[in-house]
Amino acid sequence: MIAAGPGGGGAVRPGPSTPEEDDVRDPDEGVGADGTIVTGAARHRVPAAFEPVLAAAVAALGDDVELYLYGSVATGRARPPASDVDLLSVGLPGPAAAELGRLLSGRFADLCRGVEIGAAQPADLVGPADEPYGLRVFLRHYCVRLSGPPRPDPPAFPADVRAARGFNGDIAQHAQRWRQDLRAGADPAALARRVGRKSLLALASLVSVRDATWTTDRARAARRWSQVRPAMSGDLEVLLRWTDGADLPADPGRVQRMVEGAVARIVEDFATTVGLWRARPPDR
């Protein structure tokens, strides 16, 4: 599924997104011999069963729009019809991306659980700030380019604190948004899943920096942080269940306690070890 952000531009949150089952995790994700990020995303690994979906998405877009595939289909770990097809467009307005995803989801319901298309704009990739840097890392290492104007491939990015911050340095912003959602009466079950997914993805970046590795595996991060902070182990198990859509609460109080407890601690540790997003300079 497509997560919000980064920032207010509507771009996809960097990082893989398909269901957190062992058989769709990327076994090739890690750090290369040269210290750069390595993943299993590659065009030749895309299962043939999903090619009609990709062809239809490409055909629906103009030549000036870039389209990328990411998630378990890009790594070859997806299996029809239970997997999502996750796409990222660069240059397509958000409402148009959402509508195309809806149409493709209906058309190819026999091949996939759904087609979701995130929308980023070319300006979202520009500049030295954490947000565009994280999106550039995401495109380089987690996405397979399907169409669009020629763009030179950047060199591989280091698996370092800057990449970790680019991926998840907005965790404090998300935590604040969740508090606002709770006050506004948001559905606690839907909110709990968002809390679990983003919090544990941020925890994976925190584990990556602390252990000098690279991972976006939420379950691995939860296990490792339970060793670092044993007192959090119970809450991390709950967050992992929420991420998988299990044991979702009907009581908003449970979500509130998690946000003010374990999530607040993750934010604190992240800020200390990785650092939070620095504000992007305003356009002039």
KOLVEX-268495 format. One line per field, with one value per atom (N, C-alpha, C, O, CB): y, z, x. Coordinates in steps of 0.1 Angstrom, whole numbers. Glycine has a CB too. Layout:
BEGIN
py = [Y  ...];
pz = [Z  ...];
px = [X  ...];
***
This chain:
BEGIN
py = [-12  0  12  12  0  23  36  44  46  44  48  56  71  74  52  79  93  99  93  100  111  118  113  106  117  118  126  141  146  126  147  160  163  154  169  175  179  178  182  193  174  174  162  161  174  152  141  130  120  146  130  119  107  108  124  96  83  83  88  71  78  76  66  55  72  69  60  47  47  66  36  23  14  18  25  1  -9  -10  -5  -23  -15  -13  -24  -23  -2  -35  -46  -54  -51  -56  -63  -69  -75  -80  -80  -74  -78  -93  -97  -71  -101  -115  -119  -113  -123  -130  -134  -137  -134  -147  -142  -146  -134  -136  -155  -122  -110  -101  -91  -103  -104  -95  -97  -108  -99  -87  -87  -93  -87  -73  -106  -112  -106  -108  -126  -98  -92  -78  -72  -90  -73  -59  -60  -69  -54  -50  -49  -39  -29  -62  -41  -32  -39  -50  -27  -33  -38  -37  -31  -32  -43  -43  -29  -26  -52  -20  -6  3  15  -1  -3  5  11  19  15  8  14  4  -7  17  10  2  -8  -5  12  -20  -31  -35  -37  -42  -37  -43  -53  -54  -33  -60  -70  -64  -72  -82  -52  -46  -46  -40  -31  -52  -53  -56  -64  -63  -51  -53  -68  -73  -45  -75  -89  -98  -110  -94  -93  -101  -99  -106  -97  -90  -88  -101  -105  -75  -106  -118  -115  -105  -124  -125  -123  -120  -113  -134  -126  -125  -110  -107  -132  -102  -88  -79  -67  -82  -84  -75  -68  -57  -84  -75  -68  -55  -45  -77  -56  -45  -33  -22  -48  -36  -26  -20  -8  -32  -28  -23  -14  -3  -35  -17  -8  5  15  -15  5  17  26  38  14  20  28  34  46  19  26  31  42  50  19  43  53  67  77  49  67  79  85  78  77  98  105  103  98  120  107  105  113  111  107  124  133  129  135  147  118  113  101  92  110  101  90  80  84  94  67  57  47  42  51  44  35  24  27  42  12  1  -2  -1  -12  -4  -8  -18  -23  5  -23  -33  -47  -49  -30  -56  -70  -74  -84  -79  -67  -70  -67  -74  -63  -56  -52  -61  -62  -38  -68  -77  -91  -100  -76  -94  -107  -116  -128  -114  -110  -118  -119  -126  -113  -111  -111  -123  -129  -98  -126  -138  -133  -129  -150  -135  -131  -142  -154  -130  -138  -124  -117  -108  -125  -122  -117  -104  -98  -127  -100  -89  -76  -77  -93  -65  -52  -49  -54  -41  -41  -36  -21  -13  -37  -17  -4  4  0  -5  15  23  38  42  24  44  58  66  62  60  76  85  98  102  88  103  116  125  123  115  135  144  143  150  143  133  131  137  135  116  145  151  140  129  160  143  133  127  115  139  135  130  121  111  141  124  116  103  92  123  103  90  81  69  93  87  79  73  62  88  81  76  65  55  88  67  56  43  32  61  45  33  26  14  37  34  28  20  9  39  26  20  7  -4  29  7  -5  -16  -27  -1  -11  -21  -29  -41  -14  -22  -29  -38  -49  -20  -33  -40  -53  -63  -32  -53  -64  -70  -75  -59  -70  -76  -91  -97  -74  -98  -112  -114  -126  -118  -104  -106  -100  -105  -99  -90  -84  -79  -78  -73  -77  -72  -58  -53  -73  -50  -36  -30  -35  -28  -19  -11  3  10  -10  7  20  28  23  19  40  49  61  70  53  63  75  86  83  72  98  110  118  123  118  120  129  139  136  122  150  160  162  159  174  166  167  176  173  173  186  195  187  191  207  176  169  162  158  158  161  154  163  158  146  176  186  191  195  197  193  200  191  179  207  197  190  186  178  197  190  187  172  165  195  168  154  148  137  152  155  149  146  134  159  155  151  141  132  163  141  132  118  108  135  116  103  98  86  104  107  102  98  88  114  105  101  87  79  111  85  72  61  50  72  64  54  51  39  60  61  58  50  41  71  53  46  31  23  53  28  15  6  -6  16  12  5  4  -3  10  12  13  8  9  28  3  -1  8  10  -16  15  25  18  9  34  22  16  25  20  13  38  47  62  64  47  70  85  90  82  87  103  109  103  99  124  102  97  105  117  98  97  103  95  83  103  101  93  87  93  102  75  68  74  75  53  78  83  72  60  91  75  64  59  65  69  47  41  50  56  27  50  58  51  39  64  57  51  46  54  60  35  31  37  31  15  50  57  65  64  67  73  81  91  93  88  96  106  99  104  113  87  79  75  76  67  71  67  79  78  62  91  103  107  111  114  105  109  100  104  107  87  78  81  81  64  83  84  95  94  71  105  116  125  134  125  121  128  121  124  130  111  104  112  110  93  123  132  139  142  142  143  149  140  144  154  127  117  115  115  104  115  113  125  123  112  137  148  147  151  161  143  141  130  132  137  120  109  115  111  97  123  130  138  138  139  146  154  145  148  163  134  125  119  118  113  116  111  121  118  106  133  144  146  150  157  144  146  134  134  149  123  112  102  95  117  100  91  77  73  92  68  54  48  48  47  43  38  26  25  34  17  6  10  5  -4  19  23  31  30  32  40  48  39  41  58  28  19  13  11  8  9  3  13  9  -3  25  35  38  39  49  38  40  28  31  41  16  5  5  3  -8  7  7  17  14  8  30  40  39  41  54  37  36  25  28  34  14  3  5  0  -10  12  15  25  24  22  35  44  36  39  55  26  18  11  9  8  6  -1  9  4  -6  21  31  33  34  44  33  35  23  25  36  11  -1  -1  -5  -14  4  4  13  9  10  24  33  28  28  47  23  18  6  5  14  -3  -15  -15  -25  -27  -3  -1  -11  -18  -3  -12  -21  -14  -1  -34  -21  -14  -23  -34  -9  -19  -27  -18  -7  -37  -23  -17  -27  -25  -11  -38  -49  -46  -45  -62  -44  -40  -51  -48  -37  -64  -75  -76  -78  -88  -75  -76  -64  -66  -75  -52  -41  -42  -39  -28  -48  -50  -60  -58  -55  -71  -81  -75  -77  -93  -67  -62  -51  -51  -55  -43  -32  -38  -32  -21  -49  -56  -60  -62  -68  -63  -66  -54  -54  -73  -43  -30  -24  -20  -20  -24  -19  -29  -29  -6  -39  -50  -45  -52  -59  -34  -29  -26  -25  -17  -24  -20  -33  -31  -11  -44  -56  -59  -62  -68  -58  -60  -51  -55  -59  -38  -28  -30  -28  -14  -34  -36  -48  -48  -38  -58  -69  -65  -69  -80  -56  -50  -42  -44  -42  -34  -25  -34  -31  -16  -45  -54  -61  -63  -65  -65  -71  -60  -63  -76  -48  -37  -36  -34  -24  -36  -35  -45  -42  -35  -57  -68  -69  -78  -81  -59  -58  -67  -70  -62  -72  -81  -73  -64  -93  -77  -72  -57  -50  -76  -52  -37  -32  -39  -33  -22  -17  -10  -2  -9  -12  -4  8  17  -12  7  18  28  24  12  40  50  52  57  63  49  50  41  45  47  30  21  27  26  7  34  40  52  55  45  60  71  67  73  78  56  52  47  49  40  41  37  49  49  28  59  71  78  83  80  79  87  78  83  92  65  56  52  58  44  40  34  43  44  20  49  57  69  73  61  75  87  83  91  93  71  67  64  68  54  59  57  71  72  50  80  94  99  105  103  98  103  96  103  101  83  76  80  81  61  81  85  99  101  84  108  122  122  129  131  114  114  106  111  107  95  87  90  90  72  94  96  111  116  88  117  131  132  123  138  143  145  154  160  151  154  162  176  182  161  182  196  203  197  200  214  221  223  227  234  221  224  239  245  217  245  260  264  256  264  275  279  283  288  290  281  285  300  307  280  305  319  324  335  324];
pz = [0  0  0  5  12  -5  -6  7  11  -18  12  25  21  10  34  31  29  28  34  39  22  22  11  3  35  11  21  20  9  21  31  32  26  25  25  22  17  2  -3  22  -5  -19  -25  -37  -24  -17  -21  -27  -33  -32  -25  -29  -21  -9  -30  -26  -18  -8  -10  -28  4  14  10  6  27  10  6  14  26  7  7  14  8  3  28  8  3  11  22  3  5  11  11  16  4  5  3  17  26  -8  18  31  38  31  29  50  58  61  72  71  51  52  48  40  43  54  52  37  32  60  30  16  6  -5  11  11  2  6  -1  1  17  21  11  5  35  10  0  6  15  -5  3  9  4  10  6  -6  -12  -6  -9  -27  3  8  18  26  15  18  27  22  16  28  26  23  14  17  36  3  -6  -1  9  -20  -8  -4  -4  4  -13  -12  -12  -3  -3  -26  6  16  11  18  21  -1  -7  -5  -2  -22  -6  -5  -16  -28  -4  -12  -22  -19  -8  -20  -30  -29  -41  -49  -29  -41  -51  -62  -71  -45  -62  -72  -86  -87  -69  -96  -109  -119  -116  -109  -131  -142  -145  -147  -154  -146  -150  -139  -142  -153  -127  -116  -116  -108  -103  -123  -123  -128  -139  -131  -120  -125  -138  -139  -114  -147  -160  -158  -166  -169  -148  -145  -144  -147  -133  -140  -137  -149  -149  -125  -160  -171  -178  -182  -182  -179  -184  -176  -182  -185  -163  -155  -158  -159  -140  -158  -161  -175  -176  -159  -185  -198  -199  -206  -208  -192  -192  -185  -190  -185  -174  -167  -176  -177  -154  -182  -191  -203  -206  -197  -209  -220  -216  -225  -226  -204  -200  -197  -195  -187  -197  -194  -206  -215  -183  -205  -216  -215  -205  -216  -226  -226  -216  -213  -240  -211  -202  -187  -178  -204  -185  -171  -169  -177  -168  -158  -154  -146  -137  -147  -148  -140  -135  -142  -148  -122  -115  -108  -103  -105  -107  -100  -88  -88  -109  -76  -64  -56  -60  -56  -45  -37  -41  -49  -37  -37  -40  -54  -58  -32  -62  -77  -83  -91  -84  -78  -84  -79  -86  -79  -68  -63  -67  -65  -48  -74  -78  -68  -70  -84  -56  -45  -45  -37  -32  -54  -54  -60  -69  -61  -56  -62  -65  -55  -52  -77  -80  -74  -73  -95  -70  -70  -57  -55  -75  -48  -34  -32  -21  -25  -42  -40  -46  -56  -46  -40  -46  -57  -57  -36  -67  -77  -73  -74  -91  -68  -63  -73  -77  -49  -77  -87  -82  -73  -100  -87  -84  -97  -105  -75  -98  -110  -106  -95  -116  -116  -114  -125  -137  -114  -121  -131  -133  -141  -144  -126  -128  -115  -104  -129  -117  -106  -97  -101  -110  -84  -74  -77  -77  -61  -80  -83  -95  -95  -85  -105  -117  -114  -120  -129  -106  -102  -94  -97  -94  -85  -77  -86  -84  -66  -95  -104  -113  -115  -113  -119  -127  -119  -124  -133  -107  -98  -96  -96  -85  -94  -91  -104  -103  -88  -115  -128  -130  -134  -140  -128  -131  -120  -123  -130  -108  -98  -102  -100  -84  -107  -112  -124  -125  -115  -133  -145  -143  -150  -155  -133  -131  -117  -111  -132  -113  -100  -99  -89  -97  -111  -111  -110  -108  -124  -112  -111  -99  -95  -123  -92  -80  -71  -75  -85  -59  -48  -51  -48  -35  -57  -61  -68  -66  -48  -75  -81  -75  -75  -97  -69  -62  -69  -70  -47  -72  -79  -71  -69  -93  -65  -58  -68  -79  -48  -64  -72  -66  -55  -75  -74  -70  -82  -93  -66  -79  -90  -91  -82  -86  -103  -105  -95  -91  -119  -90  -80  -66  -59  -77  -64  -52  -51  -40  -50  -63  -63  -62  -62  -76  -62  -63  -50  -42  -73  -48  -36  -26  -27  -29  -17  -8  5  13  -4  7  19  21  11  20  33  36  27  23  50  26  19  4  0  19  -4  -18  -19  -28  -26  -9  -9  -7  -14  2  3  5  -7  -9  17  -14  -25  -37  -44  -30  -38  -48  -45  -54  -49  -32  -28  -31  -36  -12  -28  -30  -45  -48  -26  -54  -68  -73  -81  -76  -68  -73  -68  -76  -67  -56  -51  -49  -48  -37  -49  -46  -58  -57  -34  -68  -79  -92  -95  -81  -101  -114  -124  -123  -117  -132  -141  -153  -159  -147  -155  -166  -178  -189  -160  -176  -187  -183  -171  -192  -193  -191  -198  -205  -176  -198  -204  -199  -188  -203  -207  -203  -191  -190  -214  -181  -169  -166  -164  -157  -165  -162  -148  -138  -162  -147  -134  -125  -129  -136  -113  -103  -98  -99  -92  -92  -86  -74  -69  -82  -69  -58  -45  -44  -55  -36  -25  -13  -11  -21  -4  8  17  19  15  24  34  47  55  35  49  60  67  64  55  76  84  76  78  95  65  57  49  49  47  44  38  47  44  31  59  70  73  75  82  75  78  67  69  82  54  43  42  37  30  46  45  56  53  47  68  79  89  101  87  85  94  97  105  89  91  93  104  105  80  111  121  131  136  127  136  145  139  146  151  127  120  119  121  106  117  116  130  131  111  140  154  157  164  164  154  156  149  154  153  136  128  134  134  114  140  146  158  161  150  166  177  172  178  185  161  156  151  153  144  144  140  151  150  132  162  174  179  182  185  180  185  175  180  186  162  152  151  144  139  159  159  148  143  158  144  133  137  149  129  127  130  136  130  117  148  156  149  149  170  142  136  124  122  131  115  104  108  103  95  119  124  130  128  134  137  144  133  135  152  122  112  106  104  100  104  100  110  106  97  122  133  133  134  147  132  132  120  122  132  108  96  97  94  84  99  99  110  109  99  122  134  132  136  147  127  126  114  114  125  104  93  98  94  81  106  112  121  121  120  128  137  128  133  145  116  108  104  104  95  101  98  111  110  94  122  135  137  141  147  135  136  126  129  134  114  103  108  106  90  113  118  130  130  121  140  152  149  155  162  140  138  125  121  136  119  107  96  90  110  94  84  75  76  90  68  60  59  54  46  64  64  64  70  75  57  59  64  63  45  69  74  88  98  74  89  101  112  124  99  108  118  123  135  112  115  119  128  138  107  125  134  147  158  127  148  161  169  181  158  163  171  176  188  162  168  172  183  193  160  182  192  205  216  187  204  217  225  237  213  218  224  230  241  215  223  227  239  249  216  238  248  252  247  243  260  264  269  267  274  276  282  271  273  290  258  247  240  230  238  243  235  233  222  241  243  242  233  224  256  234  225  211  202  230  209  195  189  177  195  197  191  187  177  202  195  192  179  170  203  178  166  153  143  167  155  144  140  128  147  149  146  140  130  159  144  138  123  115  146  121  108  98  87  108  103  95  95  89  101  101  101  112  111  88  122  132  145  148  134  153  166  166  175  176  155  154  164  166  140  172  183  178  168  192  185  184  193  192  186  203  214  210  209  227  207  204  216  213  201  228  239  238  242  252  232  229  220  222  224  209  200  207  205  187  214  222  231  231  230  238  247  240  244  256  228  220  215  215  209  210  204  215  212  198  227  237  245  252  247  242  249  240  238  255  233  225  213  210  220  207  195  199  192  188  210  215  218  216  227  223  226  213  212  234  203  190  184  179  180  185  180  187  181  181  200  208  204  202  223  203  199  185  182  200  176  162  161  154  154  169  169  174  168  177  184  190  181  179  203  175  167  153  147  169  147  132  129  120  126  136  134  126  118  126  128  122  109  108  131  101  88  92  101  80  85  86  76  65  83  79  71  57  55  77  47  33  31  35  23  25  23  14  5  16  18  10  -4  -7  17  -14  -28  -28  -21  -37  -36  -38  -52  -55  -36];
px = [8  0  9  20  -9  3  11  9  -2  7  20  20  21  25  32  17  17  31  40  9  32  45  54  50  51  67  72  67  66  87  65  61  47  39  71  45  32  31  20  29  41  40  33  31  54  29  21  30  25  12  43  51  50  46  66  54  53  64  75  55  61  70  80  77  64  94  103  103  101  117  104  105  95  84  102  97  88  75  75  94  65  52  42  31  46  45  36  34  42  40  25  22  34  43  12  34  46  47  48  47  46  47  61  67  36  66  80  83  94  83  73  75  76  79  65  73  74  85  88  61  92  103  114  116  108  123  134  146  152  137  150  161  175  185  162  174  186  189  200  186  180  182  194  195  169  202  213  223  220  220  236  247  257  261  254  261  270  285  287  269  294  308  313  323  316  308  312  305  307  311  296  289  276  270  298  272  260  248  250  262  236  224  222  224  211  218  215  201  197  225  193  180  178  187  169  167  164  155  151  158  152  144  151  162  139  145  151  140  131  162  141  131  130  119  134  141  140  134  131  154  132  126  111  104  132  105  90  83  86  86  74  67  59  52  58  59  53  38  31  55  32  17  13  1  13  22  18  21  17  26  27  30  18  19  37  6  -5  -9  -13  -17  -8  -11  -1  -5  -10  12  22  20  21  36  17  15  3  4  13  -7  -19  -16  -21  -31  -9  -5  3  1  2  13  22  14  16  34  5  -3  -12  -15  -11  -16  -25  -18  -25  -32  -5  2  9  12  12  11  18  33  38  15  40  54  62  73  59  55  62  61  66  57  54  52  61  61  37  69  77  68  61  90  70  63  73  81  52  72  81  72  61  90  78  72  81  93  72  75  82  75  64  85  80  74  77  87  59  69  72  71  77  62  63  63  77  82  52  83  96  107  117  99  106  116  113  121  117  102  99  93  92  111  89  84  69  63  89  62  47  41  48  43  29  22  7  0  22  3  -11  -20  -16  -13  -32  -38  -37  -45  -52  -29  -29  -20  -21  -24  -12  -3  -8  -16  11  -4  -6  4  15  -6  0  9  11  2  4  23  26  34  45  33  29  35  37  29  26  47  49  51  59  62  43  44  51  50  30  58  65  60  63  81  52  46  31  26  53  25  11  4  8  7  -7  -14  -19  -23  -25  -20  -24  -38  -40  -24  -48  -62  -62  -69  -72  -54  -53  -47  -51  -46  -36  -30  -39  -40  -17  -47  -56  -67  -71  -62  -72  -83  -78  -85  -89  -66  -60  -58  -61  -47  -53  -52  -65  -66  -46  -76  -89  -94  -99  -99  -92  -96  -88  -94  -94  -75  -67  -70  -69  -52  -73  -77  -89  -89  -79  -99  -111  -108  -113  -121  -100  -98  -90  -92  -90  -80  -71  -73  -64  -57  -86  -89  -86  -84  -104  -85  -82  -67  -63  -87  -59  -44  -38  -27  -38  -44  -38  -48  -60  -28  -44  -53  -57  -68  -47  -48  -51  -39  -28  -55  -42  -32  -32  -42  -33  -21  -21  -9  2  -19  -12  -3  0  -9  -7  11  15  19  23  27  18  21  32  30  8  43  53  55  51  67  61  63  78  86  57  83  97  104  116  100  97  103  106  115  95  98  100  114  118  89  120  133  145  157  134  143  153  157  149  149  171  176  183  181  164  190  198  191  196  210  178  171  168  169  158  165  163  151  153  159  141  129  132  130  117  137  141  152  152  144  161  172  167  170  183  158  152  144  144  142  137  130  139  136  120  150  160  166  168  171  169  174  163  167  177  151  140  139  138  127  139  138  150  149  138  162  174  175  179  187  170  173  160  161  179  148  136  127  116  129  130  120  126  138  116  117  120  113  101  116  121  116  108  113  127  96  88  86  86  74  86  84  88  90  69  88  91  103  110  93  105  116  129  130  116  140  153  158  157  163  163  169  181  180  159  193  205  204  199  217  209  209  219  231  211  215  225  234  229  219  245  253  245  236  267  249  243  245  256  249  236  236  242  240  223  250  255  244  234  265  246  236  241  247  236  237  242  230  219  252  235  225  217  205  232  223  216  204  193  225  207  196  185  173  202  189  179  171  159  186  177  169  160  149  179  165  157  145  134  165  146  135  124  112  139  129  119  121  116  120  128  131  118  119  141  107  95  86  74  87  92  84  78  67  93  84  78  66  56  89  67  56  44  32  60  47  36  30  17  41  38  33  23  13  44  27  19  6  -5  26  6  -6  -15  -27  -2  -9  -18  -25  -36  -9  -18  -25  -37  -48  -15  -35  -45  -57  -69  -40  -53  -64  -72  -84  -57  -65  -73  -82  -94  -63  -78  -87  -98  -109  -79  -96  -107  -116  -126  -100  -114  -123  -120  -129  -136  -108  -104  -107  -107  -90  -110  -113  -100  -90  -116  -102  -90  -83  -71  -93  -91  -84  -76  -64  -95  -81  -73  -61  -50  -82  -63  -52  -41  -29  -57  -46  -36  -27  -15  -43  -33  -24  -14  -2  -33  -18  -9  2  14  -16  -2  8  18  30  1  13  22  32  44  15  27  35  46  58  26  42  52  62  74  45  57  66  76  88  58  72  82  91  103  75  86  95  106  118  87  102  112  121  133  105  116  125  135  146  116  131  141  152  164  134  149  160  169  181  154  162  170  179  191  160  174  183  194  205  174  191  201  213  225  195  210  221  228  240  215  221  227  236  247  216  231  239  248  253  229  248  256  252  261  271  239  234  224  224  228  216  205  193  195  210  182  170  157  157  169  147  134  124  112  129  129  121  115  123  129  102  96  98  100  82  95  96  110  112  92  120  134  137  144  143  132  135  128  135  129  116  109  117  119  95  122  129  142  146  132  149  162  160  168  169  150  148  143  145  139  137  132  145  144  123  156  168  175  181  178  174  180  172  178  181  159  150  140  129  143  144  134  121  111  141  121  108  98  86  110  102  93  89  80  100  93  91  76  72  98  68  54  47  39  47  50  44  49  41  48  61  66  59  56  81  56  48  34  29  47  28  15  15  7  9  25  27  28  23  39  36  38  25  22  48  17  4  -5  -12  -3  -5  -13  -8  -17  -12  4  10  4  1  25  2  -3  -18  -24  3  -24  -39  -45  -57  -44  -38  -43  -45  -37  -34  -55  -57  -58  -54  -45  -65  -67  -77  -88  -71  -74  -83  -95  -95  -75  -106  -118  -118  -126  -131  -109  -109  -98  -86  -106  -101  -90  -81  -69  -97  -85  -76  -63  -52  -83  -65  -53  -43  -31  -58  -48  -40  -33  -21  -47  -40  -35  -24  -13  -46  -26  -15  -3  9  -20  -4  7  15  27  2  7  14  22  33  3  16  23  33  41  12  33  43  54  64  35  52  62  66  78  58  56  59  67  77  46  63  71  85  94  64  87  101  109  121  101  102  109  113  124  99  104  107  119  128  94  119  130  143  153  128  143  156  160  172  153  150  153  159  169  140  154  159  173  182  150  176  190  200  211  189  196  205  206  217  201  195  194  192  198  183  183  180  167  164  191  160  147  149  159  137  139  140  142  136  127  152  154  144  142  169  139  129  135  147  125  127  131  130  120  122  141  140  128  125  153  122  110  114  125  103  104  107  107  100  96  116  118  113  113  133];
***
